[in-house]
Amino acid sequence: MQIKTLGVIGAGQMGSGIAQVAAASGLDVLINDINDECIARGIGTIEKNLKRRVEKGKLGEDEFRAITGRITAAPTIRDVAQADYVVEAAVEMEELKFSLFRELDECCPDHVILATNTSSIPIGRIASQTGRPDRIIGMHFMNPVVVMKLVEVIRGLATSRETFDITWDLAERFGKTPAEANDYPGFIANRILMPMINEAIFCLYQSVGKAEDIDTVMKLGMNHPMGPLALADLIGLDTCLAIMETLYDGFKDPKYRPCPLLRKYVEAGWHGRKSGKGFYDYRDQTPDR
């Protein structure tokens, strides 16, 4: 099966990143979100990122125009139905993803593969909302998509070998390195990463150390490029909470219980970089969206 057009559901930081790498690989891209303003913001983010590369001499003007020319706004999900392959990159809310996959299943031709960029929700659970469970798969990109090389490829119980192989090849076409994970809550990346971040938040909550000191210990003592609290702000604290809740619900293990401080920050609207405030203050910077 030849993939010529990719549909992307969600034009936020993950969806716009996926759209950018897909267009840079030569695919035509249809990008959808809840309204025209969100789509325009996502396309604007892509253009700004590419213009920065042009200014640095890493991208030519002709290539800039070619990449942006391959990206088209898709105001409704039905406008995405002409794509050969669709990646859902909406926020990490189970019911929202269920609703999107039911709608995609209804409007997309039977041969179209529907992938989800979910960080933690089991693929089989999403696949059960459709009539094509063999063509449902997880394609979990890392943030920021354009920079990070990894894509977790997660097959559900019913995912076919053909769907897996096409997705693996697509990740490589995007210049990424795919890694296979089986269908458990959090998969590999977030089953390991999120409990560490959650424990760092507990250290802050219990006054074991200040945010800066916790991050310094992990950067300089463990050679991590970014401290766990700064990383949580980059990911989005709302996303971190959603993933921890999925892990806790999936395993029923107290070690996955979300830290109360994480929940308090999310309830206050402190979601990290994208909201301007999280464990650090970003209000004097341009928000990452």
N, C-alpha and C positions, 0 to 999 in steps of 0.2 A: 504494500500500500504506500503510495507516494503522498507525502504531506506537502501541500503548496500554500495552504492558508491556515493560520492558527487563530482561533478565537480565544480571547481572554476576558473572563468575567471578573471585574474589579480593577479599578484604575488607581488604586492607592500605591503605597511604596513597593509592595510586592508585585502587584499586577502591572504597573508601569515598567518595572524592571524586567519582568518576563517578556512584555511586549517589545522592549528595547532589544534584548538579546535575540529574540526571534526575528525581528526585522533586520538586525545586523547580520543574521545568518542567511538572509535572502528570502525569508518567508513573507508573504503578505499577512498583515495582522488586522483583525477586527477587535476593537476594544470597547467593552461595555461597562457601565456602572449605573447607579440608581438614578442619575439625572445627567443632563448635558453639562452642567457646571463641573461635576466630578470628573467626567470624561475629559473635558477641556483642561482641567487642572493636571490630570495624569499625562496627557499629551504634552502639555507645557513643561512638565518636569523632565520628560524625555528630551525635548528640544534643548532645554537648559543644560542638561548633562552632556549632550552631544556637542553643543556650542563650546562648552568648557574644553572638550577634547580638541576641537578645532583651534581654539586660541592657544593651546599648548603644543600645537603642531602634530598631534597624534591622530588626527582625522582630517581628510581633505574636504573642501567645500562640496565637491561633487558627491562624495560618499555620504556626507551629511544630508544632502538633498535626497539621495537615493533611499537612505534608511527612513527618514521622516515621511517620504512619499509612499512607503509601503504600509504605513499605519493609518487606518481609517476608523472613525468613530462609528460605533454601532449603538444607536440610541435604545434599542430594545433587544431582549434576549433572542427574539425571533430573527433579528438581523445577523446574529452570530451563527444561525443554522446553516449558512452556506460554507462554513469552515470545515476543513477535513479533520481537525483535531481541536478540542476545546480544553483549556485549563481554567479551572475555577480558582480565583484568588480573593475571595470575599473574606470578611472578618471571621474569626474563629468562634462561630456560633453554630451549634449543631442544627438547630431548627431552620436557620437561614440556609445552610448548605443543603439540607434535605429538600427544602422548597425549590432551590435553584436546580438541583439535579432532577427533580420531578419535571420541572418546566423544560429543561434541556432535553430530557429523554423524550418528551412529547414532541418537541419541534425539530430536533436534529435527525437527519436520516439514520437508519439503523446501523450503518457501517461506521459512524463517527465514534471515535474514542473520547470519553469524557474523563479527564483527569482532575484531581483535586490537589491543591497546594496546602491542604490541611497540615497543621503542625502536630496533631495528636489524635484526631478522631479516627477510629477504626474504619478502614476502607470498606470492609464488608457491611458495616452499618449504613454507609452512604450508598453502596451498591444496591442494597435491598430496597431502596426507594425507586429503583428503575426497573425497566424490563430488559436491560442489557448488562447484567452483572459481569459478564465475561469481558466487557469493554469499559469497565471502570477500574481506575488505577490511581495510586498516589504518586504525585510528582512534586516532591517537597524541595523547593528552592531555599537557599539560605539568604539572609539579609546582610548586606545589600546584594541584590541579585546580580548586578552587573560585575561586581568584584569577586564574589565568592564562587569557588570552583565546584563545590559539591552540589549534587542533586540526589536526594534519597528517592529511590524507585521502590514503591511498596505495592505488592500485589495482594488483593483480597483472596479469599478462599476460591472464588469463582473466576478470577481474572485469568484470561487465556494466555498461552505462551506467545501468541502473535501480538497481543496487546502489550505484553511486557517487552518484547523485542523491539517493537516500533517505538515505544517510549524510551527505552535505553538508547537507541540510535538517535532519537530526537535530542536527548540530553547531550550526546556527544556532538551533534551538529551545532548546538548552541555554544560549543567550546567548554562544556562542563565535564566533570568526572562523575559518572553515576556510581552509586553504591546500592546494593540490594538489601532491603529490610523486609522482614515478615510483619504481618498485620497484628501488632500488639499496641495498646495505647502508648503514644509518644514515640513509637518506632525505635530507632537507635538514637538519633541525635538528641531529641528532647527527653527521652527516658534517662539519659545520662546528664545532659546539661541543666535541665530545669530543677531537679532536686538540689544541684549545687547552687544555683542562683537562689532558690528558696532558702537554703541553709545560710547563705550570705545575708539574706534579709532577716532571718532569725537572729544572726549575730548583731545586726544593727538594732533590731527590736529589743534585744536583751542587753543592749549597751556593752557588748563585748568589744566593740570598736566603732569609731566614726566611719562614715561611708568612704571617705578618702583613704583611711588607713586599711580598711578591709580590701579595697581595690588595690592598694599598693602592695599588700602582702601577696595577693594572688598574681599580680603582674611581675613583681621582682622575685618573689619566692618560688613561684610555680611556672614562671616564664610564659604567662598568658599575655597575649597582646593587648587585652582589654580586661579591666576588672569586672567581676560579675554584676555589680550594681550599675555600672555604666553600660554594660551590655544589656541588662534588663531595660534600662531607659531607651536604648536603641531599638530593641525588639518591640517595646510597648508593654507597659505594666498590665494593661487590660488583656493582652495576648498571653502574657506570662501566667496571669491568674486563670484564664480559660484553660490553658494547657495543664496547669497543676490540678484543676478541678477534674479534668478528664482522666488524669493519672490516678487521682484519689478515688474517683468513681469506678475506674476500671479495675484497680488492684485491691481496693478496700484495705489498704495498708497505711497505718498512721504516719509512716515516714514520708508519704506524699501529701500530707495535710498542708494546704496553703498557709503561709504565715499570716497571722491577723493584720500585721502592718501592711502587707501587700494588698489585702482586701480593703483596708482603710484608705490607702492611697488611690486605689481605683475608684472607690465610692466618692472620693473627693474630686475626681476628675483629673488627678495627677497621673497621667499616663506615660510620662517620659518625654522624650524629645518632641514627639508630634504634638503634644499639648503645651509644651514650653516649660513644664515642671515635672520632675519625678524625684529620684534620689538626689539629683543635681538640678540646678536652675538654669534653664536655657532661654529665659525670656528676653535676654538681650541679644539672642541669636535668631537667625532665620529658621523657623520650625522645619523639621524634616517631615515631609508628607509623601 
